[in-house]
Amino acid sequence: MNNYPSNNFSTVFFLVVLFIGMGLLMYHTYEVTIENGQLNETVGTLQANIETLNIENTTLKTTITGLTDENSKLKTTVEKAVTENTSLNIENATLRTANAALADENNKLKASDSKVQQISSGESSNANHEVLQSAFLPIDLETWTRTKVVVSVILFFSVSSIVYMLLKIV
């Protein structure tokens, strides 16, 4: 037989290599298609996560804006409270000063009241006692009662006389 290969052998060999290459290429295409599908699912999941993160980011920006506004309002409220506290401290100091002055005046009045009580209880001299008595007004209760009766009688007769004279004229 011929030692030279025939044309059929080279054609068959070429076809076998071609079919094996095509099979390997088809297997590789199948694997790439499966991997591509998995990557598409992963990309879809990542896009959903990105959308969720964008929504969360927008929510956080809104929340931060709200908190910034609230912080500004609270700062204003604190400044007002500090101002009011300062004015109340000033008013408190003023009232304490006035209270101290009133306490001093109260102590002076108590001291003078105790002197008056000493004078009225007889611990003072007769000269001071005479200054407190009136020379015109009676001192004892009996004289006061007599004076009231006399004044009442005089008033009664005066009013009666005036009424009598008015009735006589009319």
C-alpha positions in Angstrom: 0.0 0.0 0.0 0.9 3.5 -0.3 2.9 5.1 2.4 1.5 8.4 1.4 -1.7 9.4 3.0 -4.6 9.7 0.9 -6.7 12.7 0.4 -9.5 11.1 2.2 -7.5 10.8 5.4 -6.6 14.5 5.4 -10.2 15.4 4.7 -11.4 13.2 7.5 -8.7 14.5 9.9 -9.7 18.1 9.0 -13.3 17.3 9.5 -12.6 15.6 12.9 -10.5 18.6 14.1 -13.2 20.9 12.7 -15.9 19.1 14.6 -13.9 18.9 17.8 -13.1 22.6 17.5 -16.8 23.4 16.8 -17.8 21.3 19.8 -15.3 23.1 22.1 -16.5 26.4 20.7 -20.1 25.5 21.3 -19.4 24.4 24.8 -17.5 27.6 25.5 -20.4 29.6 24.0 -22.8 27.7 26.3 -20.6 28.5 29.4 -20.3 32.2 28.4 -24.1 32.4 27.9 -24.7 30.9 31.3 -22.1 33.3 32.9 -23.6 36.2 30.9 -27.1 35.3 32.3 -25.7 35.2 35.9 -23.9 38.5 35.3 -27.2 40.0 34.0 -29.0 38.9 37.2 -26.1 40.4 39.3 -26.3 43.6 37.3 -30.1 43.8 37.8 -29.6 43.2 41.6 -26.9 45.9 41.7 -29.1 48.3 39.8 -32.0 47.7 42.2 -29.5 48.2 45.1 -28.3 51.4 43.5 -31.9 52.7 43.1 -32.6 51.8 46.8 -29.4 53.6 47.8 -30.4 56.6 45.7 -33.8 56.7 47.4 -32.2 56.3 50.8 -29.7 59.0 50.0 -32.5 61.4 48.9 -34.4 60.5 52.2 -31.2 61.2 54.2 -30.7 64.5 52.4 -34.3 65.5 53.2 -33.8 64.4 56.8 -30.6 66.3 57.1 -32.2 69.4 55.7 -35.0 69.0 58.2 -32.6 68.5 61.1 -30.6 71.5 60.0 -33.7 73.7 60.0 -34.7 72.3 63.4 -31.2 72.9 64.7 -31.4 76.5 63.5 -34.8 76.9 65.3 -33.4 75.4 68.4 -30.4 77.7 68.3 -32.8 80.7 68.0 -34.9 79.3 70.9 -31.7 78.8 73.1 -30.6 82.4 72.3 -34.0 83.7 73.3 -33.9 81.7 76.5 -30.4 82.9 77.3 -31.4 86.5 76.7 -34.5 86.0 78.9 -32.4 84.3 81.6 -30.0 87.2 81.6 -32.8 89.7 82.0 -34.3 87.6 84.7 -31.0 87.4 86.5 -30.7 91.2 86.3 -34.3 91.5 87.6 -33.5 89.0 90.3 -30.5 91.0 91.4 -32.6 94.2 91.5 -35.3 92.5 93.5 -32.6 91.2 96.0 -31.3 94.7 96.4 -34.8 96.0 97.0 -35.4 93.1 99.4 -32.3 93.9 101.3 -33.4 97.6 101.6 -36.8 96.5 102.7 -35.3 94.2 105.3 -33.1 97.0 106.6 -36.2 99.3 106.8 -38.1 96.5 108.5 -35.3 96.1 111.1 -35.4 99.9 111.7 -39.2 99.8 112.1 -38.9 96.9 114.5 -36.3 98.8 116.5 -38.5 101.9 116.7 -41.5 99.7 117.5 -39.7 98.2 120.4 -38.8 101.7 121.6 -42.5 102.7 121.4 -43.4 99.6 123.4 -40.8 100.5 126.0 -42.3 103.9 126.2 -45.9 102.7 126.5 -45.0 100.0 129.1 -43.7 102.6 131.5 -40.0 102.0 131.1 -39.5 105.6 130.0 -39.3 108.7 132.1 -42.3 110.8 133.0 -41.2 113.6 130.7 -41.6 111.3 127.7 -44.9 110.1 129.0 -46.3 113.6 129.2 -45.3 114.4 125.7 -47.5 111.5 124.5 -50.5 112.7 126.5 -52.8 115.5 125.3 -53.6 118.4 127.5 -57.0 119.0 125.7 -58.4 115.4 125.4 -59.5 113.4 128.5 -57.4 110.5 129.5 -59.7 108.1 131.3 -62.7 106.1 130.0 -65.3 107.7 132.3 -64.5 111.2 131.1 -64.8 110.0 127.5 -68.2 108.5 128.2 -69.5 111.8 129.8 -68.1 113.8 126.9 -69.9 111.6 124.4 -73.2 111.9 126.2 -73.0 115.7 126.4 -72.1 116.0 122.7 -75.0 113.6 121.8 -77.5 115.6 123.8 -76.3 118.9 122.2 -76.6 117.4 118.7 -80.0 116.0 119.4 -81.4 119.4 120.6 -79.7 121.2 117.8 -81.1 118.9 115.1 -84.6 119.0 116.8 -84.5 122.8 116.9 -83.6 123.0 113.2 -86.3 120.6 112.2 -88.9 122.5 114.3 -88.0 125.8 112.7 -88.2 124.3 109.3 -91.6 122.8 109.9 -92.8 126.1 111.3 -91.7 128.0 108.2 -93.4 125.7 105.9 
